[in-house]
Amino acid sequence: MNRARHRWTSEEDQTLAFLWDNQHLRVIARRMGRSQLAVHARATRLGLCKRACWASLQEVADESGFDRERVQRILRWRRVVVRKANVRPRKSQPKTRHTRIDRDAALGAVEAWCQTETVRMAADSRGKSYAWLKRRLLQADAFVPAFGHRYRPEEIERAIASYRKRSDRVGRNQYGGR
């Protein structure tokens, strides 16, 4: 069987580049009237398939030392986009959901998450009660009432410092005495 080949036009290349990050390979192939293999080969030739910068969710989990579910929560917290991968598992492979994530963005999110702390963690590390620190954050308009919300240490220190300034103006110490 001899199939007629037609060359890729610059318009098709532009369409492929536009759709590559947003659509599944099957959808792109159907839309362009070409096989999945042809679309993937052209995307590779155009440099759209850069494997080095993409990672799966499991690879990021292994690299960061966190479990997969924790990494998913961290990525959701930092709003890192997790996309379906443009791969089709072989029949011999178990059916799993393949994902791809920008490796640098994912590892940056994990690093940012490690540099933050919850109100309870911050209170414990500073020798304060949870309620005391929560009140200070509320007074500084920095408290977010979401469960497990994480704060940068600077935000917490700023809230404590603003309380100290306020209490110095009133003439009271930390425990309410003069």
C-alpha positions in Angstrom: 0.0 0.0 0.0 1.5 3.2 -1.1 0.3 6.2 0.8 0.6 9.7 -0.7 2.6 11.9 1.5 2.1 15.6 1.6 4.6 18.0 3.1 4.0 20.1 6.2 3.2 23.7 5.5 4.2 26.6 7.7 0.5 27.1 8.6 0.3 23.5 9.8 3.5 24.0 11.8 2.1 27.0 13.5 -1.2 25.2 14.2 0.7 22.3 15.7 2.9 24.6 17.9 -0.3 26.3 19.1 -2.1 23.1 19.9 0.8 21.1 21.3 0.7 22.2 24.9 -3.1 22.4 25.2 -4.5 19.4 23.4 -4.0 15.6 23.5 -2.0 14.1 20.6 -5.1 12.2 19.4 -7.2 15.4 19.2 -4.4 17.2 17.3 -4.0 14.4 14.8 -7.7 14.2 14.1 -8.0 18.0 13.8 -5.1 18.1 11.3 -6.1 15.0 9.3 -2.8 13.2 10.0 -1.8 10.2 12.0 -0.6 10.4 15.6 2.8 9.1 14.6 3.1 11.8 11.9 2.1 14.6 14.3 4.4 13.4 17.0 7.3 13.1 14.6 6.7 16.6 13.3 6.5 18.0 16.8 9.8 16.3 17.7 11.4 17.8 14.6 10.0 21.3 15.5 11.5 21.0 19.0 8.1 20.8 20.7 8.9 17.5 22.5 11.5 18.6 24.9 11.6 15.7 27.4 14.3 17.3 29.6 12.0 20.1 30.9 9.0 17.9 31.5 8.5 15.4 34.3 5.8 13.1 35.5 4.2 13.6 38.8 6.0 10.5 40.2 9.4 11.8 39.0 8.9 15.1 40.8 7.8 13.2 43.9 10.9 11.0 43.8 13.2 13.9 43.2 11.6 16.1 46.0 11.4 13.3 48.6 7.6 13.8 49.1 4.9 11.3 48.3 2.8 11.7 45.1 -0.3 13.0 46.9 1.7 15.6 48.8 3.3 16.8 45.6 -0.2 17.1 44.0 -1.3 19.2 46.9 1.8 21.4 46.7 1.3 21.9 43.0 -2.4 22.8 43.5 -1.3 25.3 46.3 1.1 27.0 43.9 -1.2 26.6 40.9 1.2 24.7 38.8 -0.5 23.2 35.8 -0.5 19.4 35.6 -1.3 18.3 32.1 -2.2 14.9 30.6 0.8 13.5 28.8 0.7 13.0 25.0 1.5 9.3 25.4 -0.5 6.2 24.8 0.4 3.3 27.1 1.3 0.0 25.5 -1.1 -2.9 25.9 1.4 -4.6 28.2 1.5 -1.6 30.6 -1.2 -1.1 33.3 -3.6 1.6 32.6 -2.4 4.6 34.6 -3.0 8.3 34.2 0.1 9.8 32.6 0.9 13.4 33.5 3.5 15.9 32.6 4.6 18.9 34.6 7.2 21.6 34.0 10.0 20.3 36.1 11.4 23.7 37.1 8.0 25.1 38.1 7.2 21.9 40.1 10.5 21.9 42.0 10.2 25.7 42.5 6.7 25.1 44.1 8.1 22.4 46.4 11.0 24.7 47.4 8.5 27.6 48.1 6.3 25.3 50.1 9.3 24.2 52.2 10.0 27.8 53.0 6.5 28.5 54.4 4.8 27.3 57.6 1.3 27.0 59.0 0.1 29.1 61.9 0.5 26.1 64.3 4.1 25.4 63.1 5.0 29.1 63.4 3.5 29.4 66.9 5.3 26.3 68.1 8.6 27.4 66.7 8.3 30.9 68.3 7.1 29.6 71.7 3.6 31.3 71.3 0.2 29.8 71.4 -1.8 29.2 68.2 -4.6 31.6 69.3 -2.1 34.4 70.1 -0.4 34.2 66.7 -3.7 33.9 64.9 -4.9 37.1 66.6 -1.7 38.9 65.6 -2.2 37.8 62.0 -5.8 38.9 62.1 -4.8 42.3 63.4 -2.2 42.7 60.6 -4.8 41.7 58.0 -2.6 38.7 57.0 -4.7 35.8 58.4 -6.4 33.6 55.8 -9.0 31.3 57.4 -8.3 28.4 55.1 -7.3 25.2 56.8 -3.6 24.5 56.3 -2.8 27.9 54.8 0.9 28.5 54.8 2.7 31.8 55.5 6.2 33.0 54.7 8.2 33.7 57.8 8.4 37.4 56.8 4.6 37.7 57.0 4.6 36.2 60.5 7.4 38.3 61.7 5.8 41.4 60.3 2.5 40.6 62.2 4.4 40.1 65.4 6.5 43.3 64.9 3.3 45.4 64.2 1.9 44.0 67.5 5.0 45.0 69.4 4.9 48.5 68.0 1.2 48.8 68.9 1.8 47.5 72.4 4.8 49.9 72.9 2.6 52.8 72.0 0.0 51.8 74.5 2.7 51.2 77.1 2.0 47.6 77.8 4.3 44.7 77.6 3.7 41.3 76.0 1.8 40.0 79.0 -0.6 42.9 79.5 1.3 44.6 82.4 2.8 48.1 82.5 
